[in-house]
Amino acid sequence: MNSYRSGRSYENLERRIFAGVGEFGIPELKATQLDDVCEFVGFNYAAKCHSRQDKGVHFFLDDYQFNRLWTSIDRYVPVLSQFKCILTPDFSLYTDFPKAMQIYNHYRKHWVGAYLQEAGVNVIPTITWSTPDSYEWCFDGEPAGSTIAVSSVGCMKNAECRELFISGYREAIERLQPTRILFYGLVPPECTGNIVSIETFQNKFRGADYNRR
């Protein structure tokens, strides 16, 4: 096997290789606290956003809208560093994805988060999970005692999806003991903790319809 790496892109390994934790070497994020909740804009609006120091950036979007952060991250560091905080990109962990793809997306989320933290960006971990089997690795690299973010959008469409969300949420709270949970979407009554619903700039003009998805 050729162990030589040229200057070409090898899944960002030419930029940084983190020691990683767990079976799959997931880059580890540092805990962070967000005492004053701010307005959030989607990554797809970040470049055109004004008053960035008072806003956060979320990635509760279709993956194609932020995959460029993974492929060209150095291009976006100067912009993202101007915001109050950045949530880690929640690359999808769909339950029908192959396990290898789910782990890859978890790795990518953490690589981006760790890379931005090293660049001085205030990064808040977005916690995602799939089926209960994913609990073996989906919390690897996540900090305990931190402000975290979660989203229920798209997870309330049927009883099975709702059950998977509630189960994963409870597991995350038990394992990570977060100080605050930034919650995007409808907050089910079963979800407990220091929850703060986050509002985005876009949703001010959409009303509450996103909460019903």
FIDO-733271 format. One record per residue (C-alpha): residue number from 0; residue in three letters; x, y, z. Coordinates in Angstrom, 3 decimals. Example, Ala and Ser with C-alpha at 12.3 -4.5 7.8 and 13.67 -1.06 7.14 Angstrom:
BEGIN
SITE,pos,code,u,v,w
SITE,0,ALA,12.300,-4.500,7.800
SITE,1,SER,13.670,-1.060,7.140
END
This chain:
BEGIN
SITE,pos,code,u,v,w
SITE,0,MET,0.000,0.000,0.000
SITE,1,ASN,1.278,3.442,-0.911
SITE,2,SER,1.643,5.468,2.298
SITE,3,TYR,2.708,8.642,0.499
SITE,4,ARG,0.392,11.628,0.612
SITE,5,SER,0.937,14.413,-1.856
SITE,6,GLY,-0.571,17.896,-1.663
SITE,7,ARG,-3.839,16.599,-3.062
SITE,8,SER,-6.908,16.348,-0.863
SITE,9,TYR,-7.265,13.127,1.129
SITE,10,GLU,-10.435,13.759,3.106
SITE,11,ASN,-8.697,16.764,4.755
SITE,12,LEU,-5.946,14.593,6.223
SITE,13,GLU,-3.408,16.782,4.452
SITE,14,ARG,-4.679,19.659,6.611
SITE,15,ARG,-4.889,18.017,10.022
SITE,16,ILE,-4.876,14.560,11.586
SITE,17,PHE,-6.380,14.536,15.077
SITE,18,ALA,-5.481,11.833,17.576
SITE,19,GLY,-9.141,10.980,17.970
SITE,20,VAL,-11.035,8.895,20.507
SITE,21,GLY,-13.011,5.678,20.433
SITE,22,GLU,-12.778,2.782,18.026
SITE,23,PHE,-12.957,5.047,14.989
SITE,24,GLY,-10.586,7.844,16.041
SITE,25,ILE,-13.236,10.566,16.203
SITE,26,PRO,-11.738,14.060,16.760
SITE,27,GLU,-12.587,15.287,20.247
SITE,28,LEU,-14.365,18.587,20.871
SITE,29,LYS,-13.805,20.880,23.825
SITE,30,ALA,-16.726,21.875,26.032
SITE,31,THR,-18.062,25.385,25.527
SITE,32,GLN,-20.710,27.491,27.217
SITE,33,LEU,-23.199,29.863,25.633
SITE,34,ASP,-24.728,31.998,28.366
SITE,35,ASP,-26.502,34.500,26.131
SITE,36,VAL,-28.622,32.847,23.463
SITE,37,CYS,-28.423,34.596,20.118
SITE,38,GLU,-30.232,34.578,16.812
SITE,39,PHE,-29.049,31.922,14.364
SITE,40,VAL,-28.637,32.032,10.596
SITE,41,GLY,-28.230,29.040,8.320
SITE,42,PHE,-24.784,28.419,6.882
SITE,43,ASN,-26.199,29.170,3.440
SITE,44,TYR,-26.825,32.770,4.578
SITE,45,ALA,-23.631,33.263,6.596
SITE,46,ALA,-21.572,34.965,3.889
SITE,47,LYS,-24.221,37.680,3.400
SITE,48,CYS,-25.023,38.134,7.073
SITE,49,HIS,-24.420,41.449,8.850
SITE,50,SER,-23.738,42.000,12.565
SITE,51,ARG,-22.071,38.606,12.698
SITE,52,GLN,-20.700,39.118,16.192
SITE,53,ASP,-24.263,38.939,17.548
SITE,54,LYS,-25.356,35.814,15.675
SITE,55,GLY,-24.683,32.096,15.505
SITE,56,VAL,-24.547,29.759,12.515
SITE,57,HIS,-26.530,26.529,12.307
SITE,58,PHE,-26.433,23.645,9.823
SITE,59,PHE,-29.990,22.350,10.110
SITE,60,LEU,-30.137,22.232,6.326
SITE,61,ASP,-29.887,19.664,3.567
SITE,62,ASP,-26.339,18.323,3.494
SITE,63,TYR,-25.634,19.619,-0.004
SITE,64,GLN,-25.947,23.182,1.312
SITE,65,PHE,-22.926,22.845,3.578
SITE,66,ASN,-20.830,20.039,2.108
SITE,67,ARG,-18.560,22.765,0.712
SITE,68,LEU,-17.454,23.485,4.278
SITE,69,TRP,-15.928,19.995,4.307
SITE,70,THR,-14.323,20.261,0.891
SITE,71,SER,-13.025,23.851,1.230
SITE,72,ILE,-12.949,24.615,4.936
SITE,73,ASP,-10.073,27.127,4.870
SITE,74,ARG,-12.160,29.328,2.601
SITE,75,TYR,-14.823,29.698,5.298
SITE,76,VAL,-12.770,29.997,8.499
SITE,77,PRO,-12.338,33.804,8.201
SITE,78,VAL,-16.106,34.289,7.844
SITE,79,LEU,-17.181,31.826,10.543
SITE,80,SER,-14.696,33.232,13.042
SITE,81,GLN,-16.644,36.519,13.012
SITE,82,PHE,-19.786,34.935,14.472
SITE,83,LYS,-20.683,34.603,18.146
SITE,84,CYS,-20.799,30.815,17.825
SITE,85,ILE,-20.965,28.027,15.270
SITE,86,LEU,-22.852,24.755,15.654
SITE,87,THR,-21.086,21.709,14.272
SITE,88,PRO,-22.490,20.617,10.885
SITE,89,ASP,-24.953,17.779,11.376
SITE,90,PHE,-24.070,15.602,8.411
SITE,91,SER,-27.008,13.202,8.142
SITE,92,LEU,-27.217,9.946,10.101
SITE,93,TYR,-30.277,8.554,8.363
SITE,94,THR,-31.317,5.189,9.767
SITE,95,ASP,-31.279,3.614,6.297
SITE,96,PHE,-27.711,4.786,5.604
SITE,97,PRO,-25.036,2.068,5.725
SITE,98,LYS,-23.268,2.065,9.083
SITE,99,ALA,-19.986,3.022,7.407
SITE,100,MET,-21.580,6.160,5.941
SITE,101,GLN,-23.087,7.132,9.293
SITE,102,ILE,-19.724,6.813,11.041
SITE,103,TYR,-18.046,8.761,8.236
SITE,104,ASN,-20.533,11.602,8.665
SITE,105,HIS,-20.016,11.593,12.433
SITE,106,TYR,-16.268,11.777,11.841
SITE,107,ARG,-16.660,14.654,9.394
SITE,108,LYS,-18.791,16.609,11.868
SITE,109,HIS,-16.110,16.278,14.511
SITE,110,TRP,-13.198,16.951,12.210
SITE,111,VAL,-14.804,20.233,11.132
SITE,112,GLY,-15.629,21.151,14.737
SITE,113,ALA,-12.130,20.404,16.026
SITE,114,TYR,-10.528,22.241,13.109
SITE,115,LEU,-12.648,25.334,13.738
SITE,116,GLN,-11.904,25.221,17.460
SITE,117,GLU,-8.190,25.199,16.723
SITE,118,ALA,-8.756,28.273,14.555
SITE,119,GLY,-10.312,30.074,17.529
SITE,120,VAL,-13.972,29.695,16.531
SITE,121,ASN,-16.527,29.291,19.330
SITE,122,VAL,-17.942,25.856,18.442
SITE,123,ILE,-21.020,24.292,20.029
SITE,124,PRO,-21.467,20.558,19.377
SITE,125,THR,-24.595,19.437,17.562
SITE,126,ILE,-25.578,16.025,18.901
SITE,127,THR,-27.036,13.531,16.439
SITE,128,TRP,-27.797,9.838,16.530
SITE,129,SER,-29.493,7.140,14.479
SITE,130,THR,-30.787,3.858,15.903
SITE,131,PRO,-29.811,2.583,19.385
SITE,132,ASP,-26.947,0.690,17.737
SITE,133,SER,-25.360,4.042,16.930
SITE,134,TYR,-24.933,4.805,20.632
SITE,135,GLU,-21.764,2.707,20.476
SITE,136,TRP,-20.011,5.490,18.539
SITE,137,CYS,-22.271,8.536,17.952
SITE,138,PHE,-21.275,10.186,21.243
SITE,139,ASP,-17.550,9.635,20.736
SITE,140,GLY,-15.738,12.953,20.784
SITE,141,GLU,-18.636,14.867,22.298
SITE,142,PRO,-17.740,16.926,25.391
SITE,143,ALA,-19.451,16.462,28.746
SITE,144,GLY,-20.749,19.441,30.685
SITE,145,SER,-21.093,21.638,27.611
SITE,146,THR,-23.772,23.642,25.869
SITE,147,ILE,-25.040,21.413,23.065
SITE,148,ALA,-27.519,21.703,20.195
SITE,149,VAL,-30.127,19.263,18.915
SITE,150,SER,-32.843,19.367,16.276
SITE,151,SER,-36.145,17.521,16.162
SITE,152,VAL,-37.057,18.760,12.679
SITE,153,GLY,-38.021,15.784,10.515
SITE,154,CYS,-38.031,13.461,13.536
SITE,155,MET,-41.698,13.770,14.481
SITE,156,LYS,-43.265,12.504,11.253
SITE,157,ASN,-44.375,9.150,12.692
SITE,158,ALA,-44.362,7.185,15.939
SITE,159,GLU,-41.220,5.204,15.099
SITE,160,CYS,-39.182,8.303,14.243
SITE,161,ARG,-40.420,10.047,17.355
SITE,162,GLU,-39.461,7.113,19.555
SITE,163,LEU,-35.969,6.986,18.041
SITE,164,PHE,-35.526,10.698,18.697
SITE,165,ILE,-36.699,10.547,22.318
SITE,166,SER,-34.534,7.501,23.025
SITE,167,GLY,-31.424,9.125,21.567
SITE,168,TYR,-32.099,12.406,23.333
SITE,169,ARG,-32.345,10.690,26.711
SITE,170,GLU,-29.144,8.771,26.022
SITE,171,ALA,-27.343,11.986,25.097
SITE,172,ILE,-28.482,13.761,28.265
SITE,173,GLU,-27.436,10.837,30.462
SITE,174,ARG,-24.002,10.497,28.884
SITE,175,LEU,-23.085,14.136,28.314
SITE,176,GLN,-24.853,15.950,31.183
SITE,177,PRO,-25.082,19.184,29.174
SITE,178,THR,-25.373,22.530,30.926
SITE,179,ARG,-27.732,23.878,28.265
SITE,180,ILE,-29.534,22.410,25.262
SITE,181,LEU,-30.170,24.651,22.262
SITE,182,PHE,-33.246,23.067,20.720
SITE,183,TYR,-34.261,23.638,17.090
SITE,184,GLY,-37.791,22.507,16.296
SITE,185,LEU,-40.669,21.197,18.353
SITE,186,VAL,-39.691,20.247,21.921
SITE,187,PRO,-41.491,17.025,22.880
SITE,188,PRO,-42.717,16.953,26.500
SITE,189,GLU,-40.497,13.913,27.163
SITE,190,CYS,-37.370,16.016,26.575
SITE,191,THR,-36.031,17.487,29.800
SITE,192,GLY,-33.061,19.584,30.849
SITE,193,ASN,-32.038,23.224,30.573
SITE,194,ILE,-33.645,23.647,27.156
SITE,195,VAL,-33.610,26.894,25.195
SITE,196,SER,-35.515,27.002,21.919
SITE,197,ILE,-33.482,28.702,19.228
SITE,198,GLU,-35.037,30.881,16.598
SITE,199,THR,-33.454,31.470,13.246
SITE,200,PHE,-33.622,34.555,11.083
SITE,201,GLN,-35.404,32.608,8.337
SITE,202,ASN,-38.110,31.253,10.644
SITE,203,LYS,-39.169,34.741,11.660
SITE,204,PHE,-40.685,34.937,8.207
SITE,205,ARG,-41.965,31.364,8.051
SITE,206,GLY,-43.927,31.339,11.294
SITE,207,ALA,-44.014,28.152,13.343
SITE,208,ASP,-44.561,25.725,10.466
SITE,209,TYR,-41.094,24.229,10.857
SITE,210,ASN,-42.082,23.013,14.340
SITE,211,ARG,-44.746,20.769,12.859
SITE,212,ARG,-42.442,18.833,10.544
END
